[in-house]
Amino acid sequence: MTEPAPTRPAPTAPAPQLIELSIGAPAHGGHFVARHEGRVVFVRHALPGERVLARVTDGGADAGFWRADTVEVLEASADRVEHPWAPADALAAAKAGRPPVGGAEFGHIALAAQRRLKGEIFAEQLQRLAKLEREVTVEAPEGEYDDGLGWRTRAAFGVGPDGRLAMHAHRSDELIPVQVMPLAVDAINDLRLWDLDLTGLERVEVAAPADGSTPLVLLVPAAGTTPKRLAKLAERIEPGVSVAAWEPESGRLTRLRGRTWVAETSGAHQYRVTGDGFWQIHRLAPATLTSAVMDGVAPRAGERMADLYAGAGLFTARLADAVGVTGNVLSVEGSPAASKDARKNLHGFGQIEIVQGKVERVLRSQAQVLDAVVLDPPRAGAGKAVVQAVASRKPRVVGYVACDPASFARDLGYFLQLGWKLDSLRVFDLYPHTHHMESFAVLTPGTN
C-alpha cells in the first residue's frame, strides 16, 4: 500500500485592507482596543469613543488578533488635536500614501488626555499582572513645556538611500525622511544633520546634554564604509561638536573629533556618559527621578545601600552623599562601558563599591547586609530571581524605578507574593506624545 502524498496546507487568507471600527479602551504599547466581527484589533493613532477607518497592518484571516493604523476619523473624540509633527501624523501620512514615523504615536491626543490614558493603562497592568487595584495619576515633571515638546536629549536616525536622515515607521524597515524632530531639544535640531549627505552611514545617534555642554554625534557606518569616508563625514558636521564612529556589533568606539563621551550634570554632580551609554532621555528626568528616589528611600547616615542597574552613577552619587563616609553604597551595573563611566564619575567616594556584572550573580556573591536598595532595571524589568535576591537581604525599603508598566507590575507581583507591600507609587510623563512613562515605587516589607 502506497503512503499517501503529503497535502499542502491551505494558504492563509488575507485580512481585509480597510475596516471600520469603534474604538474602546487603551492598551499597553500605544494601541487602543477595537473589535471586528468578534476579533480583537489593536489600533494605533485612535482615541476611545472614536469611529475610524483603519488599515490592517498585521494579521491574516486566521490570526487571533489584528493590528491596524487609523487612516481616517469618521467620528472624532473631543481629546483629538492637531499632531505637532507632520511625518508622525497618521492621517496626513495616509493621504500621502505612506505610514507615519514611529515614536510620537500619542501626538494626536491633548496632553492632559495623554496622561489620563497613561494612568488607565498603568492601573490596568497593575490589576492584570500584580492583582492590585489602584488608581494611578500621571504627573508632568516640574518645568515641562506646555506643549510637551523639546524634551529629548537623545535621538536616533536612520540614513536613507539618498544619504539623508530618516526615521522608521512603526514595526517596519521603511525609512521616512525627516527635516526636524520636535520632541528633541533645540541643540539636536540646531545641528541640522538632515541638510547633510550622509551616504555611507547606516544610522546616526545624537546626544545633547540638557546643561548645554558639547553634543556628541555617533556615526554608525554601513558595510564597506572606510575610515577615510567616516573622517570626511565628520568634517561636514558643525564645528565644536564631538563626533565618533560606533560599531554596535563589536562595541568599538572611535574618536573622529572632540571626545567620545558627553558631560551630564545633575544637582551638584557631574557625569561622563560614553558613546551610546544610558542616560535618562528627558531633559528633566535626572532631577525628577533623583528627587523621587531620595524622598522615597530616605537614606540615613551610616546605612548600607545598593544601587542596582546603576549605569553611570546618577543615583549612586546622591545616595553616597546621604550615607556619608560611615555608610556604604554598592553600585552594580552589567554594562562594562557604563561601569567604567561610573568608576570615573564616582572615584572621589571612598564609601562606594563598584561592581560590574549581572545583578543576580553579584547579589549572590555579596554577603553584606543591605538597609535599602534602589532598582532601576532596563525595560525588561528585574525578574523573579533578582526580586528574590533583593528581598532575601531584608532591606527596610526598596525604591523601584521603572520605564515599563508591564514589567514593573510583574515584578511588583513577585514582591507581593513574598509579603512585601506597595507603600507609594508615582508615575511621571517623561515621554510626552508617546505611550511610554516612567514610575517610581516605594516597597516595604510586610508585617507578616
Buried (B, 14 or more C-beta within 10 A) or exposed (E): EEEEEEEEEEEEEEBEEEBEBBBBEBBBBBBBBBEBEEBBBBBBBBBBBBBBBBBBBEBEEEBEEBBBBBBBBEEBBEBBBEBBBBBBBBBBBBEEEEBBBBBBBBBBBBBEBBBBBBBBBBBBBBEBBBEBEEEBEBBBBEEBEEEBBBBBBBBBBBBBEEBBBBBBBBEEEBBBBBEEBBBBBEBBBEBEBBEBEBBBBBBBBBBBBBEEBBBBBBBBBEEEBEEEBBBEBBEEBEEEBBBBBBEEEEEEBBEBBBBBBBBBBBBEBEBBBBBBBBBBBBBBBBBBBBBBBBEBBBBBEEBBBBBBBBBBBBBBBBBBBBBBEEBBBBBBBBBEBBBBBBBEBBEEBEBBBBBBBEBBBBBEEBEEEBBBBBBBBBEEBBBBBBBBBBBEBEBBBBBBBBBBBBBBBBBBBBBBBBEBBBEEBBBBBBBBBBBBBBBBBBBBBEEE
